[in-house]
Structure formats: C-alpha cells, structure tokens
Amino acid sequence: MKVLDKLSYNQKLKLLMGKDCWHTEDLDGQLYSVTVSDGPLGLRTPTLKGDHFEDQPSVAYPSMQIVSQSWDRDLTYRLGCALANDAIDKNVDVLLAPGLNIKRSPHCGRSFEYLSEDPLVAGTLGKQYVLGLQDNCVGATLKHYCCNNAENSRMWLSAEVDDRTLREIYLRAFEIACEAKPMAVMCSYNVVNGVRMAQHKKLFTLLRKELHFDNGLIMSDWGAVTDAAAAVRAGLDLIMPYSDKCETQLETAYEQGELSDEQIDECAERVVEFVEKCQKAKEVRKVTMTVEDRRAIARQVEEEGIVLLKNNGVLPLKSTASISLGGNFANNYINGGGSSSVVPSQPPVTLLKALTDILPQGHVSYRDLWEYGVSEAPLLQIENAYGKDAAIVCVGLHDCEGFDRATARLPQSQEQIIKETAQKNPNTVVVLYCGAPVDMSEWIEDVAAVVWAGYPGEMGNLAVADVLTGKVNPSGKLTETFPFTEFDYPACSCYSDSTVSVYSDGLLVGYRYHTTAAHKGLKNALPLPRFPFGYGLSYSSFTYSNAKANVSADGVAVTFEIENNSDIDGTEIAQLYVHEVNPRVFRPFMELGGWERKTIPAHKKVAVSTLLPMSAFSYYSAATDKRLVEGGEYEIYIGASSADTPLCVKVSLPRK
C-alpha cells in the first residue's frame, strides 16, 4: 500500500508544509524528516541555544561569482563534493543551492550568490555543482525560480519579461542544470508578468514538462507563499517554513471545495518521494574528505577565480618588496550577508597575515584605515605609503540579501583613501572585496593595479597574497560585464518602480548588448564596457592561431592553437562565440557557445579542440514555441574575451 493511501486529508495537508523552519513534516514519526540548510557559500545550520538560534561554524567558501570566474567545470564539481561532506558532517540532507539567477544589474544585493550574466556559464557550472553534491548523496536545490534579479520590493515586484527573453536568458540556466536531476527547485519571492511565482502554474508546468524537471520537488522560498491554496493548485509541493496562516488557508480551501483531493495528492506524493529519496541517500552517504581537504578546495577556488583587472607591471611583487597595507578589509573579514552568510569554521586568514607570512620580516607596514564616525569625518592620513615599493589598499562593499545597492560606487571615504594613497605612491594596488561590479571611474586611472577578490571565504586571502606575490599566476576571467559607470547597464535605463520592473532590455543583457552595439551600431548606444565579459589579465601572454571547424550531426568541432609567449607557465580560458550571419529574427551579435580552460607551459603551444553542440546555434522561436537551429552561414569567434576574438571560422549548417 502506498504511503498516501494510509493518510487522512489533514495529514496530507500537513505534508505540504514544513514541520518547522528547517525540516519537513514527519507525521509523528511515520515519515523521515528531511533537514535542509542554506548555501551556497557554505552551510548555515542554525541550532537552538537556549532561547535563540545560533549558526554552527562551517567551512566558508568564496562567493559564487569567484567560482564562476574560474570557468573550471571540474573544480566546481569538487566544490559540490566538499559542500556535501560539510552537509554529511551536520546531518543535512538537502542544500538550498545553487543560485542560477542572471546578473542583470550591478545593484542586486544577492549577485555574489549567483554565477553569471550568461545562462550557459551559470547553467553549466550550476550543473557541475549539483552533480558534486548529489554524487555524494546530498540533495541540491536550484534557486530562485525565476527572474529574481532584484532584492528591493522582492515580495511584490513584477518582472515584466517577454517569452523569448524568458526562455533564452532567464530560464536557460535552469534548463541546463536540470540535466543533473536536482532533487528540488525553489521558487522565488517575486511576481512574474503579474503572477506571484509561488502560484505560477504556467511556469511550474513549463519547468516540469519543458525544462525536464520531471522527478523532483518544487518548494517555496521562506515566507514566499501568501495564498497557500493557490500555490498548491499551481503545483507548488512544499511550503516553507511552517505557517499557521498557510495551514488554515489549506484547510479552509479544502473544506470549501477550492482544493481537490487530486491536487493535494499530486503534491503530497512528490513530497513523499522527496522524503524517501533523502532517507535512502542518508543510509549510504559517508564522509570522503577531511576538513583540511575542503579548505584546500576553498583556497583553490579563490586562486582560480581571482581576476587581475589592471596591471602596469607592479605585480607580481618582488620577493624583497617593501609594501604599505591599508584599507578597510586588509585586516578584517568580509562576506556576503543574508541567508548565505556563513560562520567560518576557523578564524579567517586576513591579507595582513597572509602577506606577512610571505614577505620578509618588516617588509609589510600596516596601518588601520577604518574611518571613525560618519563618512564625513576626517580620514586618517597614510604617510606610510610614501617611499614603499608598492601600496596595497583593500576596499569593498558588504552586499546582502534583502536590499539592493543604492549605488555601484564605493563609499566616498574609500574612494578618497585610494586617491590619497595613489598621490603618495604611484605603485598603488587596489584589492576589491565586492559581490558585484563597482564603478571605478573616480580612481582607476590613478592606480597601478586592480585585483578583484570578491568574497574570498576563510582561506581566500592566502590565494590573494599568492597572486600578489606571483606564487600563483592569475587566470580568472569575468563572468559578468563591468561597465565604466553603473548607468552603462541597459537594465538601469528600463522602467522600474516599487511594483514593476520592465525587462525592455530583452535579450541584450551584459555582453550581448555591448557586442551588438559595437557591431550593429545600435541607436543611442551606451559606451563600451571598461572590462568586458570574459576579460582577465595574467602574468603570461598568449597568442591564438590556426582555427578550423568541421560540421557533423553532433555539432561543430572546432580546433585552434594557443601559444604562451612568456617565461612563466599560465592558464588561459579560451572562449568561443557564435554569430549567425543572416538571421531570420533578431539575435544578439554573438553569444557564448563554449569555452576551454588550458594550462600552457612557458614558450609552448598547445592544440585546443572543443565540440559546440547544435544548441549553441539555436534560439527560442516565439512563433513555434520551441528552440530552432536555422540552416545557413555562421561565424565562430575565438579568443580571450567577448571583446578580444582574434580568430574567426565560418561554417555552413544544413538547411532543413
């Protein structure tokens, strides 16, 4: 007899809500109770201490933007494995991660939790993250489905987006990650085209039938449900957390005939299947990594994900360099705030400690540059920057769930610290600890180098120090566009108020806008970006050559060569972009089709080969409601970033 056949309707209704904030209902021991925990940067597992909850310490990993800037599929998989081991240690069955929302604007407070502005990058790495978790018998949860691209007014903001843009940009990452068969998908707080996501039957049906999420559970974000009966009718399986209000709504709706047995059974059965899968997974899962193994992965993620944005030759620092070190975050830990905030498993390593351990004794001069009182208060002077081989200034922003940035600029006090330091020392290096792009226009021309550290986690400053001193050759590349100013985002000129956000930028998100503006001459085009998508400097230099392509039924096989022209081994992330020459419908000038990450010895040349699947050439047809690949001529641009593609090969796809 099936479990549902033994249950009363009241018990079935209870199954549709959490038992509390972090567990599913067990019906007084009749079912296994699933434990969930926040992610994606480490476990946030609250434990009751007396009359309040305290988060348990856990390994704090770098922010997801840093993960994506490695472009490393295998490393992302191993990060998932490490997180699974953390979960097993704490008896957590399901991690509420990864976040796959598209980075549409620099203002979004949760950008540090998300992977990219590009759905292929977000979906591909999100899939690897899921596989790493679930291969170790811990469930993954894709979130936040969908169009949660802002935090202000997130409970009632309606994302107004057309079907084609929705499919190609905002749902595509979920579609790719669903190939890993995640255990759950979490709906977002916001409204999409006038319907609250928690009760969006159209998008839930699309998720199950067209994005192939056909074997998992759909849960709500915490407190996202305002009408429990409407949510269940739409196909939301699990309301989190428990709510007296929601329980009353469900009971009343059932008694009044507004909620049928069939609708209840459909959702309750998926909850039971979810619980049974988690119970079976718990029986076989085991710890396979030490905590030190996991910390090593955290450090490697930062090593590969740091992006060197500017360098006039001051970096890497010489082993005998004398440096001054200052700025708000040189001796302080910063991470993203909100539900992904993690209590580190050990005291985080500061950049001051990391550099002091590498450079000779007495070569690092530190002065605390925290400003006192309000931002208008006089700043401490930084005399110790004068005469040093380099001056390092550590600045940033504390991004957080629940609210968006008012501006993408650093606080005025931090900009002033940078400028004053640069006046005293021409070899000023800025290390940025931020969750999303910042407007650097006020100071970047004054400094010698800029290092993008993101939120590095508890081990990350060891990696930052290694990059600064040349022990690690930087290889990270941006997975989002950095415009000159925050106003150079198409999204920032779209209509928005407290209840509606109109996605009139359509398909032209990030690099799709800037490459199209550059090649197609868009009217009133915004300036080209300061740092394009895919950009990142290295201590090595690379040359691309000899590109060839061959069309087959499986896709387009592309080969080319990369030569390392420098005296140091380096890693290059080669990107391939697809351009349809004469499209029948509007298409962005080029879109990422794939990438390859290659380590190349000094003064050596390596051959690179990759297969671009036919999906890389497709678009979503609003007329036929499906993805199409048009026959005809295509160009494949190959290079170091979306704005640096020295190679181009032409292919002809057969017309059907």
Residue pairs with C-beta under 8 A, 6 or more apart in sequence:
2 269
3 31
3 272
4 12
4 265
4 268
4 269
4 272
6 30
7 15
7 27
7 268
9 254
9 261
9 264
10 251
11 27
12 264
12 265
12 268
13 247
13 250
13 251
13 254
13 264
14 25
14 27
14 247
15 24
15 25
15 27
15 31
15 268
15 271
15 272
16 228
16 232
16 237
16 238
16 239
16 250
16 264
16 267
16 268
16 271
17 25
17 228
17 238
17 239
17 240
17 241
17 242
17 243
17 246
17 247
17 250
18 24
18 25
18 238
18 239
18 240
18 241
18 242
19 25
19 26
19 33
19 242
20 241
20 242
21 46
21 222
21 240
21 241
21 242
22 35
22 36
22 37
22 45
22 46
22 241
23 33
23 34
23 35
23 36
24 31
24 33
24 34
24 36
24 238
24 271
24 274
24 275
25 31
25 33
25 242
26 32
26 33
31 272
31 275
32 275
32 276
32 278
32 279
32 282
33 275
34 93
34 94
34 274
34 275
34 278
35 91
35 92
35 93
35 94
36 92
36 93
36 94
36 95
36 96
36 141
36 240
37 43
37 44
37 45
37 87
37 90
37 92
37 94
37 95
37 96
38 44
38 45
38 96
38 97
38 339
38 340
39 83
39 95
39 96
39 97
39 98
39 340
40 64
40 83
40 95
40 96
40 97
40 98
40 99
40 113
40 129
40 340
41 60
41 61
41 62
41 63
41 64
41 113
41 335
41 336
41 340
41 342
41 455
41 457
42 58
42 59
42 60
42 61
42 83
42 86
42 340
42 342
42 344
42 457
43 56
43 58
43 83
43 86
43 87
43 90
43 92
43 95
43 342
44 55
44 58
44 339
44 340
44 341
44 342
44 343
45 55
45 56
45 58
45 90
45 92
46 53
46 54
46 55
46 56
47 53
47 54
47 55
47 56
55 341
55 342
55 343
56 90
56 343
57 343
57 344
57 345
57 346
58 86
58 90
58 342
58 343
58 344
58 345
59 82
59 86
59 291
59 294
59 295
59 298
59 342
59 344
59 345
59 457
59 458
60 298
60 335
60 342
60 343
60 344
60 345
60 348
60 457
60 458
61 67
61 79
61 82
61 83
61 297
61 298
61 301
61 342
61 457
62 298
62 301
62 302
62 305
62 454
62 455
62 456
62 457
62 460
63 112
63 113
63 335
63 336
63 435
63 454
63 455
63 456
63 457
64 98
64 99
64 112
64 113
64 114
64 115
65 111
65 112
65 114
65 115
65 305
65 435
65 436
65 454
65 479
65 480
66 301
66 302
66 305
66 306
66 453
66 454
66 455
66 456
66 460
66 476
67 75
67 76
67 79
67 115
67 125
67 129
67 301
67 305
68 115
68 116
68 121
68 122
68 125
68 305
68 479
69 304
69 305
69 306
69 307
69 452
69 454
69 476
69 477
69 478
69 479
69 536
70 76
70 301
70 304
70 305
70 475
70 476
70 597
71 121
71 125
71 476
71 477
71 479
71 573
71 595
71 597
72 304
72 597
73 124
73 125
73 128
74 128
75 297
75 300
75 301
75 304
76 125
76 128
76 129
76 132
77 128
77 129
77 131
77 132
78 132
78 297
79 129
79 132
79 297
79 301
80 128
80 129
80 130
80 131
80 132
80 133
80 134
80 135
80 136
80 140
81 132
81 133
81 135
81 136
81 288
81 289
81 297
82 132
82 289
82 293
82 294
82 297
82 298
83 95
83 97
83 132
83 133
83 138
84 95
84 132
84 133
84 134
84 135
84 136
84 137
84 138
84 285
85 136
85 287
85 288
85 289
85 293
85 294
86 92
86 294
87 93
87 95
87 133
87 138
88 136
88 137
88 138
88 285
88 286
88 287
89 287
92 138
93 138
93 139
93 278
93 281
93 282
94 138
94 139
94 140
94 141
94 183
94 184
94 278
95 133
95 138
95 139
95 140
95 141
96 141
96 143
96 186
96 339
97 129
97 140
97 141
97 143
97 340
98 115
98 126
98 129
98 130
98 140
98 142
98 143
98 177
99 110
99 113
99 114
99 115
99 143
99 144
100 114
100 115
100 122
100 123
100 126
100 142
100 143
100 173
100 174
100 177
101 110
101 114
101 143
101 144
101 146
101 147
101 148
101 149
101 170
101 188
102 114
102 116
102 117
102 119
102 122
102 149
102 169
102 170
102 173
102 509
103 111
103 114
103 116
103 117
103 149
103 436
103 480
103 510
104 117
104 149
104 489
104 491
104 503
104 505
104 509
104 510
105 149
105 150
105 489
105 491
105 492
106 405
106 408
106 436
106 437
106 438
106 439
106 483
106 486
106 489
107 150
107 404
107 405
107 406
107 408
107 436
107 486
107 492
108 114
108 149
108 150
108 151
108 404
108 405
108 436
109 151
109 152
109 338
109 399
109 400
109 401
109 402
109 403
109 404
109 405
109 435
110 148
110 151
110 336
110 338
110 340
110 399
110 401
110 435
111 399
111 435
111 436
111 480
112 336
112 340
112 399
112 434
112 435
112 436
112 454
112 455
113 336
113 340
113 401
114 122
115 121
115 122
115 125
115 126
115 173
115 479
116 122
116 125
116 479
116 480
117 479
117 480
117 481
117 509
117 510
117 511
117 533
118 479
118 510
118 511
118 533
118 592
119 168
119 169
119 170
119 172
119 173
119 176
120 172
120 173
120 176
120 591
120 592
120 593
120 594
120 616
121 479
121 592
122 173
122 176
122 177
123 172
123 173
123 174
123 175
123 176
123 177
124 176
126 142
126 173
126 176
126 177
127 176
127 177
127 179
127 180
128 180
129 140
130 140
130 142
130 177
130 180
130 181
130 182
131 180
133 139
133 140
134 140
134 180
134 181
134 182
134 183
136 285
136 288
137 281
137 282
137 284
137 285
138 281
138 285
139 182
139 183
139 184
139 277
139 278
139 281
140 180
140 182
140 183
140 184
141 182
141 183
141 184
141 185
141 186
141 219
142 174
142 177
142 178
142 182
142 184
142 185
142 186
142 213
143 185
143 186
143 188
143 221
144 186
144 187
144 188
144 189
144 221
145 174
145 185
145 186
145 187
145 188
145 197
145 203
145 207
145 218
146 166
146 170
146 171
146 174
146 188
146 192
146 197
146 203
147 159
147 161
147 166
147 170
147 188
147 190
147 192
147 197
147 503
148 154
148 188
148 189
148 190
149 159
149 491
149 501
150 157
150 190
150 404
150 501
151 401
151 402
151 403
151 404
152 403
152 404
152 498
153 498
153 499
154 188
154 189
154 190
154 402
155 189
155 190
155 224
156 190
156 191
156 498
156 499
157 190
157 191
157 498
157 499
157 500
157 501
158 190
158 191
158 192
158 193
158 194
158 499
158 500
158 501
159 190
159 191
159 192
159 193
159 501
159 503
160 193
160 500
160 501
160 502
160 503
161 170
161 192
161 193
161 503
162 503
162 506
162 622
163 620
163 622
164 506
164 507
164 619
164 620
164 621
164 622
165 503
165 506
165 507
166 192
167 620
167 627
168 507
168 619
168 620
169 507
169 509
171 206
171 211
174 185
174 207
174 211
174 213
175 210
175 211
175 212
178 207
178 211
178 212
178 213
179 212
181 215
181 216
182 213
182 216
183 216
183 217
183 274
183 277
183 278
184 216
184 217
184 218
184 219
184 274
185 207
185 213
185 216
185 217
185 218
185 219
186 218
186 219
186 220
186 221
187 197
187 198
187 200
187 204
187 218
187 219
187 220
187 221
187 224
187 236
188 197
188 221
188 224
189 197
189 221
189 223
189 224
190 196
190 197
191 197
192 200
192 203
195 202
196 224
196 226
196 227
197 203
197 224
198 220
198 221
198 224
198 225
198 226
198 227
198 231
198 234
198 236
199 225
199 227
199 230
199 231
199 233
199 234
199 236
200 234
201 233
201 234
201 235
204 218
204 234
204 235
204 236
205 235
207 213
207 218
208 214
208 235
216 270
216 274
217 237
217 238
217 270
217 271
217 273
217 274
218 235
218 236
218 237
218 238
218 270
219 236
219 237
219 238
219 239
219 240
220 231
220 236
220 238
220 239
220 240
221 240
222 240
222 241
222 339
223 241
223 243
225 231
225 236
225 239
225 243
225 246
227 249
228 239
228 243
228 245
228 246
228 247
228 249
228 250
228 253
229 249
229 250
229 252
229 253
229 258
229 259
231 239
232 250
232 259
232 263
232 264
232 267
233 259
233 263
235 266
235 267
236 267
237 267
237 268
237 270
237 271
237 274
238 267
238 271
238 274
239 246
250 259
253 259
254 264
291 345
295 345
295 458
295 459
296 459
298 457
298 458
298 459
298 460
299 459
299 460
299 462
299 463
300 463
301 457
301 460
302 453
302 454
302 456
302 457
302 459
302 460
302 462
302 463
302 464
303 463
303 466
303 467
303 472
304 475
304 476
304 571
305 454
305 476
306 451
306 452
306 453
306 454
306 463
306 464
306 467
306 472
306 474
306 476
307 451
307 452
307 474
307 476
307 477
307 478
307 535
307 536
307 537
308 315
308 449
308 450
308 451
308 452
308 467
308 474
308 476
308 536
308 537
308 538
309 450
309 451
309 452
309 482
309 531
309 535
309 536
309 537
310 444
310 447
310 448
310 449
310 450
310 537
311 448
311 449
311 537
312 448
312 449
313 448
314 390
314 427
314 429
314 448
314 449
315 429
315 449
315 451
315 467
315 468
315 470
315 539
316 467
316 468
316 469
316 470
316 539
317 323
317 359
317 389
317 390
317 468
317 469
317 470
318 389
319 359
319 360
319 469
320 360
320 363
321 359
321 363
321 389
321 390
322 363
322 365
322 388
322 389
323 355
323 359
323 363
323 364
323 365
323 388
323 389
323 390
323 391
323 392
324 365
324 366
324 367
324 382
324 384
324 385
324 388
324 390
324 391
324 392
324 421
324 425
325 351
325 352
325 355
325 364
325 365
325 366
325 367
325 391
325 392
325 394
326 366
326 367
326 368
326 369
326 382
326 384
326 385
326 391
326 392
326 393
326 394
326 417
326 421
327 369
327 392
327 393
327 394
327 395
327 414
327 417
327 431
328 369
328 370
328 394
328 395
328 396
328 414
329 351
329 394
329 395
329 396
329 431
329 433
330 350
330 351
330 352
330 366
330 369
330 392
330 393
330 394
331 350
331 351
331 352
331 366
331 368
332 350
333 344
333 348
333 350
333 458
334 396
334 398
334 433
334 455
335 341
335 342
335 455
335 457
336 398
336 399
336 400
336 401
336 435
336 455
337 398
337 399
337 400
337 401
338 400
338 401
338 402
339 401
340 401
344 457
344 458
345 458
346 458
347 458
348 457
348 458
348 459
348 461
349 458
349 459
349 460
349 461
349 462
350 461
351 392
351 394
351 431
351 461
351 464
351 465
352 364
352 366
353 461
354 461
354 462
354 464
354 465
354 466
355 364
355 392
355 465
355 468
355 469
356 364
357 465
358 465
358 466
358 469
358 471
359 469
365 384
365 388
367 380
367 382
367 384
368 380
369 379
369 380
369 382
369 393
369 417
371 377
371 379
371 380
371 413
375 411
375 412
375 413
379 413
379 416
379 417
379 420
381 420
382 391
382 417
382 420
382 421
382 424
383 424
385 391
385 421
385 424
385 425
385 428
386 424
386 425
387 425
388 425
388 427
389 427
390 425
390 427
390 428
390 429
390 448
391 421
391 422
391 424
391 425
391 427
391 428
391 429
392 428
392 429
392 430
392 431
392 468
393 417
393 418
393 421
393 428
393 429
393 430
393 431
394 431
394 433
395 410
395 414
395 417
395 418
395 430
395 431
395 432
395 433
396 410
396 414
396 432
396 433
396 434
396 453
397 405
397 410
397 411
397 433
397 434
397 435
397 438
399 405
399 434
399 435
399 436
405 436
407 439
407 486
408 436
408 437
408 438
408 439
408 485
408 486
409 415
409 438
409 439
409 442
409 486
410 418
410 438
410 439
415 442
415 443
418 428
418 430
418 443
418 446
418 447
419 442
419 443
419 446
421 428
422 428
422 443
422 446
422 447
423 446
426 448
427 448
428 446
428 447
428 448
428 449
429 447
429 448
429 449
429 450
429 451
429 468
430 443
430 447
430 449
430 450
430 451
431 451
431 453
431 464
431 468
432 438
432 450
432 451
432 452
432 453
433 453
433 454
433 455
433 456
434 452
434 454
434 455
435 454
435 455
436 480
437 480
437 481
437 482
437 483
437 486
439 484
439 485
439 486
440 450
440 482
440 530
441 484
441 485
441 530
444 450
444 530
451 464
451 467
451 468
451 474
452 476
452 478
453 460
453 461
453 464
454 460
456 463
456 464
463 472
465 471
466 472
467 474
470 539
473 538
473 539
473 540
473 568
473 569
473 570
473 571
474 536
474 537
474 538
474 539
475 536
475 538
475 570
475 571
475 572
475 573
475 597
476 536
477 534
477 535
477 536
477 573
477 640
477 641
478 531
478 532
478 533
478 534
478 535
478 536
478 641
479 533
479 534
480 510
480 533
481 510
481 511
481 514
481 529
481 531
481 532
481 533
482 529
482 530
482 531
482 532
482 535
483 489
483 526
483 527
483 529
483 530
484 527
484 529
484 530
486 492
487 493
488 526
488 527
488 529
489 526
490 505
490 508
490 509
490 513
490 526
491 503
491 505
491 509
493 505
494 501
494 502
494 503
494 504
494 505
495 501
495 502
495 504
496 502
505 513
507 586
507 587
507 588
508 516
508 588
510 533
511 529
511 532
511 533
511 534
511 592
511 642
512 588
512 589
512 591
513 526
513 588
514 526
514 528
514 529
514 532
514 533
514 642
514 643
515 577
515 588
515 589
515 590
515 642
515 643
516 522
516 588
516 589
517 525
517 526
517 528
518 525
518 528
518 589
518 643
519 589
519 590
520 589
528 643
529 643
532 641
532 642
532 643
532 644
533 641
533 642
534 573
534 575
534 592
534 640
534 641
534 642
534 643
534 644
535 640
535 641
535 642
535 643
535 644
536 573
536 641
538 570
538 571
538 572
539 566
539 568
539 570
540 564
540 565
540 566
540 568
540 569
540 570
540 572
540 600
540 602
541 564
541 565
541 566
542 562
542 563
542 564
542 565
542 570
542 572
542 600
542 640
543 562
543 563
543 565
544 560
544 561
544 562
544 574
544 638
544 639
544 640
544 646
544 647
545 560
545 561
545 562
545 563
545 647
546 559
546 560
546 561
547 558
547 559
547 560
547 636
547 638
547 647
547 648
547 649
548 558
548 559
548 560
548 649
549 556
549 557
549 558
549 559
549 636
549 649
549 650
549 651
550 556
550 557
551 651
551 652
551 653
551 654
554 611
554 613
554 614
555 611
555 612
555 613
555 614
555 616
556 611
556 612
556 616
556 617
556 634
556 636
556 651
557 609
557 610
557 611
557 612
558 576
558 609
558 610
558 611
558 612
558 636
558 638
558 649
559 607
559 608
559 609
560 574
560 607
560 608
560 638
560 647
561 605
561 606
561 607
561 608
562 572
562 574
562 598
562 600
562 605
562 606
562 608
563 600
563 603
563 604
563 605
563 606
564 570
564 572
564 600
564 601
564 602
564 603
564 604
564 605
565 603
566 602
566 603
567 602
567 603
568 602
569 599
569 600
569 601
569 602
570 599
570 600
570 602
571 597
571 598
571 599
571 600
572 597
572 598
572 600
572 640
573 595
573 596
573 597
573 640
574 595
574 596
574 597
574 598
574 608
574 638
574 639
574 640
575 592
575 594
575 595
575 638
575 639
575 640
575 641
575 642
575 645
576 592
576 593
576 594
576 595
576 610
576 612
576 636
576 637
576 638
577 590
577 591
577 592
577 593
577 636
577 637
577 638
577 642
577 645
578 590
578 591
578 592
578 593
578 612
578 616
578 617
578 634
578 635
578 636
578 637
579 589
579 590
579 634
579 635
579 636
579 637
580 587
580 617
580 630
580 632
580 633
580 634
581 632
581 633
581 634
581 635
582 632
582 633
583 619
583 630
584 630
585 619
585 621
587 619
590 637
590 642
591 616
592 642
593 612
593 616
593 617
593 636
594 610
594 611
594 612
594 616
595 610
596 608
596 610
598 606
598 608
600 606
612 636
614 629
615 627
615 629
617 629
617 630
617 634
617 653
618 627
618 628
618 629
619 627
619 628
619 630
620 626
620 627
620 628
621 627
621 628
629 653
630 653
630 655
631 652
631 653
631 654
631 655
631 656
632 652
632 653
632 655
633 650
633 651
633 652
634 650
634 651
634 652
634 653
635 648
635 649
635 650
635 651
636 648
636 649
636 650
636 651
637 645
637 647
637 648
638 645
638 646
638 647
638 648
638 649
639 645
639 646
639 647
